[in-house]
Amino acid sequence: MKKSSYSFPKEERLCLKKQIAQLFEQGESLMSYPVRLKYLLVDAPEGSPAKCLFSVPKKLFKRAVKRNLIRRRLREAYRLHKAELYSNIPEGKQLLIAFIYLDNKVLDYTSGENAMRKAFAKLTPQIRNITAK
């Protein structure tokens, strides 16, 4: 894996309201505690293989400092392990993903990283099933 592929550029961030709405309306979900994934495979002839967003509910964490800390930890775990996911996304497709944090405690980085790995392990067969249809 190239050194540049460990980055998390703007093209890989899910920002468009239209795509976010499509993801939450049509997407499927799976759990990898303390993270819930919402995902949708769409046609995209160019661009990055996946776009994602990270959400930490304000209802669980009133202070923005804690929400930002959790988001940073999840983004870092995603950034380091996204190559496992990218290798399973077929050409001409794009995976839209939302990572939603569920726990009411701030967990350490290794817990978030383990959750991310488990989530990718659960997501890989789901992607294969979708592409096989």
C-alpha positions in Angstrom: 0.0 0.0 0.0 1.4 3.4 -1.0 2.1 5.9 1.7 -0.4 8.4 0.2 -3.2 5.9 0.5 -3.1 6.3 4.3 -4.5 9.8 3.9 -8.1 10.8 4.3 -8.7 13.5 1.7 -11.8 15.5 1.0 -12.9 13.2 -1.8 -13.4 10.4 0.7 -15.6 12.4 3.0 -19.4 12.1 2.6 -20.6 15.7 2.5 -23.4 16.0 0.0 -26.8 16.2 1.5 -28.3 14.3 -1.4 -25.9 11.3 -0.9 -26.4 11.4 2.9 -30.2 11.3 2.5 -29.9 8.5 0.0 -27.7 6.5 2.4 -30.1 6.8 5.3 -33.2 6.1 3.2 -32.0 3.2 1.2 -28.9 1.9 3.0 -28.5 -1.2 5.1 -27.0 -1.3 8.6 -24.9 -3.6 10.7 -23.5 -3.4 14.3 -19.9 -3.7 15.5 -20.2 -2.4 19.1 -19.6 0.5 19.9 -20.2 1.5 16.2 -23.2 1.1 14.0 -22.6 1.2 10.2 -25.0 2.4 7.7 -23.8 1.5 4.1 -25.0 1.7 0.5 -23.3 0.6 -2.7 -23.9 3.0 -5.5 -22.7 3.4 -9.1 -19.8 5.9 -9.4 -17.6 5.6 -12.5 -14.9 7.8 -11.0 -13.7 9.2 -7.7 -12.8 7.4 -4.5 -14.0 3.8 -3.9 -15.7 4.9 -0.6 -17.1 8.0 1.0 -17.8 8.0 4.7 -19.0 10.2 7.6 -18.6 9.9 11.3 -21.3 10.8 13.8 -21.3 11.0 17.6 -24.7 12.0 19.0 -25.0 15.2 21.0 -27.6 13.5 23.1 -24.9 11.2 24.5 -22.1 13.7 24.7 -23.0 17.2 25.5 -19.5 18.5 25.3 -18.1 19.1 21.8 -14.6 18.2 23.1 -15.6 14.6 23.8 -17.6 14.3 20.5 -14.6 15.6 18.6 -12.2 13.2 20.4 -14.3 10.2 19.5 -14.7 11.3 15.9 -10.9 11.8 15.6 -10.2 8.3 17.0 -12.7 6.7 14.6 -11.4 8.6 11.6 -7.8 7.5 12.5 -8.8 3.8 12.8 -10.7 4.1 9.4 -7.7 5.8 7.8 -5.3 3.1 8.8 -7.5 0.1 7.9 -9.4 1.3 4.9 -7.2 -0.6 2.5 -8.9 -3.9 3.7 -12.2 -2.4 2.7 -11.1 -0.8 -0.6 -9.8 -4.1 -2.0 -13.4 -5.6 -1.8 -15.2 -2.8 -3.6 -15.8 -3.6 -7.3 -14.8 -1.2 -10.1 -17.4 1.4 -11.1 -19.0 1.3 -7.6 -18.8 3.5 -4.6 -19.5 2.6 -1.0 -21.3 5.2 1.1 -20.7 4.6 4.8 -21.9 6.3 8.0 -20.2 5.3 11.3 -22.5 6.1 14.2 -21.0 5.9 17.7 -23.4 4.3 20.2 -21.7 3.9 23.6 -22.2 6.6 26.3 -18.6 6.4 27.5 -15.4 7.6 25.7 -13.5 4.4 24.8 -9.8 4.3 24.2 -8.3 4.1 20.7 -7.7 0.4 20.6 -11.4 -0.4 21.3 -12.4 1.8 18.4 -9.8 0.3 16.2 -11.0 -3.3 17.1 -14.6 -2.2 16.4 -13.5 -0.8 13.0 -11.7 -4.1 12.1 -14.8 -6.2 13.1 -17.0 -3.8 11.1 -14.9 -4.3 8.0 -14.9 -8.0 8.5 -18.7 -8.0 8.7 -19.1 -5.6 5.8 -16.9 -7.5 3.3 -19.3 -10.5 2.8 -22.2 -8.0 2.6 -20.5 -6.2 -0.3 -19.8 -9.5 -2.0 -23.5 -10.5 -1.7 -24.7 -7.2 -3.1 -22.3 -7.4 -6.1 -23.3 -11.1 -6.8 -26.9 -10.1 -7.2 
